[in-house]
């Protein structure tokens, strides 16, 4: 994924892990890992 500004220049993004608790969310024990700006894995207790 690339984020671009109004002049179509690629903007470098520093991603931050943030997992918020939501009692109405169907995903339980959600955790996130990433190895690069292009690969993200969501871990849940759901099958």
C-alpha positions in Angstrom: 0.0 0.0 0.0 1.3 3.4 -0.8 0.0 6.7 0.6 0.4 9.7 -1.7 0.0 13.4 -1.1 -1.9 15.8 -3.3 1.2 16.1 -5.6 1.3 12.3 -5.9 4.5 12.0 -3.9 4.8 8.9 -1.8 4.4 9.7 1.9 6.5 7.6 4.3 4.3 6.3 7.1 5.5 5.0 10.5 2.9 2.4 11.5 2.0 2.0 15.2 0.4 -1.1 16.7 -2.9 -0.1 18.4 -5.5 -2.7 19.3 -8.6 -1.3 21.0 -11.0 -3.4 23.0 -14.5 -3.4 21.6 -17.1 -5.6 23.5 -19.3 -5.7 20.3 -16.4 -6.9 18.1 -16.7 -10.6 16.9 -12.9 -11.0 17.0 -11.6 -12.1 20.4 -8.0 -11.9 21.7 -7.0 -9.7 18.7 -3.3 -9.1 18.2 -1.4 -7.7 15.3 2.1 -8.3 14.0 3.8 -7.0 10.9 7.1 -7.6 9.2 7.1 -4.7 6.8 4.9 -1.9 5.5 3.3 -4.5 3.1 2.7 -7.5 5.3 0.3 -7.5 8.3 -1.0 -10.5 10.2 -4.1 -10.4 12.5 -4.2 -13.1 15.2 -7.5 -14.0 16.9 -8.9 -16.7 19.1 -11.6 -17.2 16.5 -11.4 -20.3 14.2 
